[in-house]
């Protein structure tokens, strides 16, 4: 049996999850792709459940490790750019 998808949503952040849900509401087959981990409701890590956003935010497991951005235009100086890599995206690591 082959699976055919009506839609493919890349990124399981807040927007991607909502989009996938709405597209599938009418019975369409939707594939949601997220590069980071997903956790079953009974196994969400404590640092994500914690109301203090700094705990999950600074956990490198939930971010792209080598993503960087220039500090200023025409600058060679680059710093780590925090971009979530977990189901729920930035909302998961920012205590939202």
C-alpha positions as CSV (number, residue, x, y, z in Angstrom):
1,X,0.0,0.0,0.0
2,X,1.5,3.3,-1.0
3,X,0.7,6.5,0.9
4,X,-0.1,9.6,-1.0
5,X,-0.1,13.0,0.7
6,X,-2.3,15.9,-0.3
7,X,0.0,18.3,1.5
8,X,3.5,18.2,3.0
9,X,4.2,20.7,5.8
10,X,7.9,21.3,6.6
11,X,8.5,22.4,10.2
12,X,6.6,21.3,13.3
13,X,6.6,24.7,15.0
14,X,3.5,26.4,16.2
15,X,2.5,27.5,12.7
16,X,3.4,24.2,11.0
17,X,1.3,22.2,13.5
18,X,-1.7,24.4,13.2
19,X,-1.4,24.4,9.4
20,X,-1.2,20.6,9.3
21,X,-4.2,20.3,11.7
22,X,-6.3,22.6,9.6
23,X,-5.4,21.0,6.3
24,X,-6.2,17.5,7.7
25,X,-9.5,18.5,9.2
26,X,-11.4,17.8,6.0
27,X,-9.8,14.3,5.6
28,X,-6.8,15.3,3.5
29,X,-3.6,13.3,4.1
30,X,-1.0,15.6,5.5
31,X,2.7,14.8,6.2
32,X,4.2,17.0,8.9
33,X,8.0,16.9,8.9
34,X,10.1,18.2,11.9
35,X,13.8,17.7,12.2
36,X,13.8,17.8,16.0
37,X,12.4,15.5,18.6
38,X,8.7,14.9,19.4
39,X,7.6,13.6,22.8
40,X,4.5,11.7,23.8
41,X,2.3,13.7,26.3
42,X,3.4,11.5,29.2
43,X,7.1,12.0,28.4
44,X,7.7,15.7,27.8
45,X,11.0,16.6,29.4
46,X,11.0,18.7,32.6
47,X,12.9,21.6,31.0
48,X,10.2,22.1,28.4
49,X,7.4,21.8,31.0
50,X,9.2,24.2,33.3
51,X,7.7,27.7,33.4
52,X,11.2,29.2,33.3
53,X,12.0,29.7,29.6
54,X,15.8,29.7,30.1
55,X,15.9,26.0,30.9
56,X,14.7,24.6,27.5
57,X,15.9,27.7,25.6
58,X,19.6,27.0,26.4
59,X,19.3,23.2,25.9
60,X,21.3,22.6,22.6
61,X,19.2,19.4,22.0
62,X,16.3,21.6,21.0
63,X,18.3,24.0,18.7
64,X,20.2,23.9,15.4
65,X,23.8,23.6,16.8
66,X,25.7,25.3,13.9
67,X,23.2,28.0,12.8
68,X,24.8,31.4,13.0
69,X,24.1,34.9,11.7
70,X,26.1,38.0,11.0
71,X,26.0,40.6,13.8
72,X,25.9,43.6,11.4
73,X,25.9,44.1,7.6
74,X,29.3,43.7,6.1
75,X,30.6,42.1,9.2
76,X,32.7,38.9,9.5
77,X,31.6,38.5,13.1
78,X,29.0,35.8,13.5
79,X,27.1,34.5,16.6
80,X,25.0,31.5,17.3
81,X,21.4,32.1,16.1
82,X,18.8,30.4,18.3
83,X,16.3,28.5,16.1
84,X,14.2,25.8,17.7
85,X,14.4,22.2,16.5
86,X,11.7,20.4,18.4
87,X,8.0,19.8,17.8
88,X,6.2,23.0,18.8
89,X,9.2,25.1,17.7
90,X,10.0,28.3,19.6
91,X,6.9,28.0,21.7
92,X,8.2,24.8,23.2
93,X,11.5,26.2,24.3
94,X,10.2,29.6,25.3
95,X,7.8,28.3,28.0
96,X,4.7,29.1,25.9
